[in-house]
Structures are given as structure tokens and as C-alpha cells.
Amino acid sequence: MTMGIDLILQGPRGRRLCLELAMELDKEVRTAAFWLANEFDSGRGTSRVLLTAVSSGNTPAEPPPPSLEWFAARLESLDFTDLNESQMQAALERSVDSARYWQEPDGEDVLAGLPMVAESLSPIAEQVIAASGMQWCWQPRQVEQWAVDWRLADDRLPIPKTWGIRLTDWARKARAEEVQAARERPRDPAANYSGSWWSIPHGLVQTVGQLPAGLSLMEDSLGWEHATTVPVRGSGRTLEVQTADDWIELCRLFPLEVTASRRHDWFRVTGRDGRWVIPDWERVAGQWDAAHLTVLGYLNAAGRPLEVDAETATVIAGWNPDSTIWLTDVAREWPVPRQTWQRDSNRHQWIRTPE
């Protein structure tokens, strides 16, 4: 494998992107993935139930799932050379939309993570890396960015300022939550508790670099139908998170302990029981004005345990791909028109509305 292919297939979101593309290209792969994913899904029989319409009182038996050997061989036989940009963007959106950090991975993520299957996805990862229409996914932060307001354009309020007090308040609340969680929540990682699961502070200015792509690359989306995009430019020092190593190094330099507050959610996601840290973003702001997660960084690193040292790990959670968080007050709205967008629910596309 080349380095780029390896990076994509190391991460659950990267593998899911490749699996989604394979299912898009081949109906037999889609059908087989459906049955295999049902076998591997932790919610089988509860949150994931198969419903079958029957004309008599006899319930038909479920067909046996195909073998993993057959499935891997089918993946390896696919011709990915005609993949287009639209298909890749749609598969990327489905990978982002299926990310979840508060419960176990779904059956498709488990299936794509099996070594035999992941290896068979390497040809499609190669096509994704080489595609001209996907080159923006590997690039650093662009100068021109867009802040997204999930409302109609009637509200003309300016973008919020990122004063230092915002990060100070975030750090205070994060430490307080950790102390409270250590006192009140059980040590058993499998206990039925949940809390904060994200790795970045909320309340700061966040921007995306691509429209309309950035409107659909949202984890845990609330199903917004309207968006106003605000043009933003920012100067200063930008930390580029392009691989898991970049995030790991950030956590080593500026660790913030979140074991008690993240233990139960991140155990369900990763299966790991141990100490957890995230970056102390208040301290990070002393060195960097912004942090940008490239799409490649997201595909490689999001949602998996990343070892910081022998006892400690971290997770990228709740940070959308190609999203920039602004840590200091350097982001400004620049003098070009804002844009308004509406989601076409029939085609699952964002359409720019007339000015």
C-alpha cells in the first residue's frame, strides 16, 4: 500500500468511505454487506431489527449471510476505475453521517474493520486518493472559509468573537465535569452512563472550506434544511491535523485529563478501558490561532483509540472533516455576499438559493 491508502484504511471513517463506495457500485456487495453487518451489529435484535412481510402465519427463516471469504473476493473483483466525484462525495457524507461516539460502532463499521475486508478495500482507497476531484480533501486550510449558520438569512448578526474568556470558560467547565464524573460515575467502563463525548470546545467560530460539500459533512447532524454561509478570512498560525500523529503530538504537548467524563462513551466506541486525554485548548491557543482537521486526517484518525503513551490514549470525536476551529480573535467576516442554501430532500443535495 502507498502511505495515503494505508492512512485511509487505518481509520474507521476511511474504511467506511470505501465500503460505501463498494456498495454503491455493486448490488451484490450491498446485499451481502447488509446481511453481514446485521450479524456484527451490537444492536441486533434490539435497535437493529429485520422486518419481513409475509402472507401467512409462517415467519420465513433469515437466509444465511455470505461468507467473509466470498465477500472479500467480491470486493477485490470490482472495477473502481469509473468512480466519479459525485459518488465519492456521497460516500464521504454517508461515512461522516454514520459516525457515533456514544454507542458501539454499527455493523457496517465492524464489517469494514475486519482485516480481510479492510485489505480488500485497498483498490478503492487507491482510487479515492488518485481522484482529481478529491484533491481538496488532502489540502491544508484555505484562506477563504465559510462559517455556517443553520438559519435563514433574515438574521444579520455578525459572526461571534472568540475571546480568550470563551476558552477559559470551556477549560473551567471541562475540569469541573471531570471532577464531578470521577466522584459520581462508576469505574466500570461498561456501566450505562453517558456524558460529554466530543474532543473540541463548543462555542467557538468554526468554518469549512468547501461549499456545498461542507454543509453535508456534519457528524450527528440535526437534519437542517436551511443554511446561511458567512464568508470568513483569518490570519495567524494554523495547526494542521493531517494524520493521527498530529493529534497525538498535540495531546502530548497539551494534555487535559478526561478519563472519568469520557470513559463510558469512549469504551463503547473503541473497546478500550484506560486513561483518556484531549488537548487543553486553552493552552493550545497560546501557540496556535486556529486548528484545521483535513479530510484525510479525519478519515485516518477519527473514532479510534490513539495511543499517547503507555497508559493514555485519545480520540478525535465530534470534529467534522475540513473544519477549522478558531482559537483566537483573528477570524473576520470579509466583504463578499453571504450565501443562502436549501436542502433538496428528494435529491439529498444542497441548492444555493437566489440572492
Residue pairs with C-beta under 8 A, 6 or more apart in sequence:
1 9
1 122
1 125
2 126
2 129
4 125
4 129
4 138
4 296
5 122
5 125
5 126
5 129
7 14
7 243
7 296
7 299
7 300
8 14
8 15
8 17
8 18
8 125
8 128
8 129
8 296
8 299
8 300
9 15
9 18
9 118
9 119
9 121
9 122
9 125
10 244
10 300
10 304
11 244
11 298
11 299
11 300
11 301
11 302
11 303
11 304
12 99
12 105
12 109
12 112
12 113
12 302
12 303
12 304
13 95
13 96
13 99
13 298
13 299
13 302
13 303
13 321
14 95
14 125
14 299
14 300
15 109
15 112
15 113
15 118
15 121
16 94
16 95
16 98
16 108
16 109
16 112
17 91
17 92
17 95
17 128
17 299
18 91
18 112
18 121
18 124
18 125
18 128
19 33
19 108
19 111
19 112
19 117
19 121
20 90
20 91
20 94
20 95
21 80
21 83
21 87
21 88
21 91
21 124
21 128
22 29
22 33
22 75
22 78
22 121
22 124
23 29
23 30
23 33
24 30
24 87
24 90
24 91
25 78
25 79
25 80
25 83
25 87
26 74
26 78
28 74
29 71
29 74
29 75
29 78
32 65
32 66
32 70
32 71
32 74
33 71
33 108
33 111
35 62
35 63
35 65
35 66
36 65
36 66
36 68
36 71
36 107
36 111
37 106
37 107
37 108
37 110
37 111
38 44
38 48
38 50
38 65
38 107
39 65
39 107
40 107
40 110
40 111
41 48
41 106
41 107
41 110
42 103
42 104
42 105
42 107
43 104
43 106
44 107
48 106
48 107
50 62
52 59
52 60
54 60
68 114
68 116
68 117
69 116
71 117
71 120
72 116
72 117
72 119
72 120
73 120
75 117
75 120
75 121
75 124
76 120
76 123
78 123
78 124
80 123
80 124
80 126
80 127
81 127
83 124
83 127
83 128
83 131
84 133
85 131
85 133
85 134
88 128
88 131
88 133
88 134
89 133
89 213
89 216
90 348
92 137
92 217
92 295
92 321
93 216
93 217
95 299
96 216
96 217
96 218
96 219
96 298
96 320
96 321
97 218
97 219
97 221
98 106
98 108
98 109
99 219
99 220
99 302
99 303
100 106
100 220
100 269
101 197
101 198
101 265
101 266
101 269
101 303
101 315
101 317
101 318
102 194
102 197
102 265
102 268
102 269
103 268
103 269
104 268
104 269
105 113
105 269
105 303
111 117
112 118
112 121
128 134
129 138
136 209
136 210
136 295
136 322
137 294
137 295
137 296
137 299
137 321
137 322
138 242
138 294
138 295
138 296
139 294
140 238
140 240
140 242
140 292
140 294
141 209
141 238
141 240
141 290
141 292
141 324
142 209
143 233
144 209
144 231
144 232
144 233
144 334
145 207
145 208
145 209
145 231
145 232
145 233
145 234
145 324
145 331
146 207
146 208
146 209
146 211
146 214
146 229
146 230
146 231
146 232
146 339
147 159
147 205
147 206
147 207
147 229
147 230
147 232
147 331
147 333
148 206
148 207
148 208
148 214
148 215
148 227
148 228
148 229
148 230
149 155
149 227
149 228
149 229
149 230
150 222
150 224
150 226
150 227
151 226
151 227
151 228
152 226
152 228
152 340
153 228
153 338
153 340
155 228
158 333
159 205
159 230
159 232
159 331
159 333
160 203
160 205
161 329
162 204
162 205
162 326
162 327
162 328
162 329
162 331
163 329
164 285
164 328
164 329
166 201
166 203
166 204
167 201
167 204
167 281
167 282
167 285
167 327
168 282
170 201
170 202
170 203
170 281
170 282
171 256
171 280
171 281
171 282
174 196
174 201
174 256
174 258
174 261
175 256
177 195
177 196
177 261
178 257
178 258
178 259
178 260
178 261
181 195
181 260
181 261
181 263
182 259
182 260
185 191
185 193
185 195
185 260
185 263
185 264
186 193
187 263
189 263
189 264
189 267
189 273
190 264
190 267
191 264
192 264
193 264
194 264
194 265
195 261
195 262
195 264
195 265
196 258
196 261
196 262
196 265
197 262
197 265
197 266
197 269
197 317
197 318
198 317
198 318
198 319
199 278
199 279
199 314
199 315
199 316
199 317
199 318
199 319
200 278
200 281
200 318
200 319
200 325
201 281
201 325
204 325
204 326
204 327
205 232
205 325
205 326
205 331
206 320
206 323
206 324
206 325
206 326
207 232
207 234
207 323
207 324
207 326
207 331
208 214
208 215
208 217
208 320
208 322
208 323
208 324
209 322
209 324
210 322
211 229
211 339
211 341
211 350
212 341
212 349
212 350
212 351
212 352
213 322
214 320
214 322
214 323
215 227
215 229
215 341
215 343
215 350
216 350
217 295
217 320
217 321
217 322
217 323
218 320
219 318
219 319
219 320
220 318
224 343
225 342
225 343
225 345
226 340
226 341
226 342
226 343
227 340
227 341
227 342
227 343
227 350
228 338
228 339
228 340
228 341
229 338
229 339
229 340
229 341
230 333
230 338
231 333
231 334
231 336
231 337
231 338
232 331
232 332
232 333
232 334
233 331
233 332
233 334
234 289
234 290
234 324
234 326
234 330
234 331
234 332
235 289
235 330
236 288
236 289
236 290
236 328
236 330
237 287
237 288
237 289
237 290
238 288
238 289
238 290
238 291
238 292
238 324
239 246
239 250
239 284
239 287
239 288
239 290
239 291
239 292
240 246
240 292
240 294
240 297
241 247
241 250
241 291
241 292
241 293
241 294
241 297
241 301
241 316
242 294
242 296
242 297
243 296
243 297
243 300
243 301
244 297
244 300
244 301
244 304
244 306
246 297
247 279
247 297
247 301
247 306
247 314
247 316
248 306
248 307
248 308
248 314
250 279
250 284
251 277
251 278
251 279
251 306
251 308
251 314
252 308
252 309
254 279
254 280
254 281
254 283
254 284
255 277
255 279
255 280
255 308
255 312
256 277
256 278
256 279
256 280
256 281
257 275
257 276
257 277
258 276
258 277
258 278
259 274
259 275
259 276
259 277
262 276
262 278
262 315
263 273
263 276
266 272
266 276
266 305
266 315
266 317
267 273
269 303
269 315
269 317
270 303
270 304
270 305
270 313
270 315
272 305
272 313
274 311
274 312
274 313
275 311
275 312
275 313
276 312
276 313
276 314
276 315
277 308
277 312
277 313
277 314
278 314
278 315
281 327
284 291
284 327
285 327
285 328
288 327
289 326
289 327
289 328
289 330
290 324
290 325
290 326
290 327
290 328
290 330
290 331
291 324
291 325
291 327
292 322
292 323
292 324
293 316
293 319
293 320
293 321
293 322
293 323
293 324
294 321
294 322
295 321
295 322
297 316
297 321
298 316
298 319
298 320
298 321
298 322
299 321
301 316
302 316
302 317
302 319
302 321
303 315
303 316
303 317
304 315
305 313
305 314
305 315
306 313
306 314
306 315
306 316
307 313
308 314
319 325
337 355
339 352
340 352
340 353
340 355
341 350
341 351
341 352
341 353
342 350
342 351
342 353
343 349
343 350
343 351
344 350
344 351
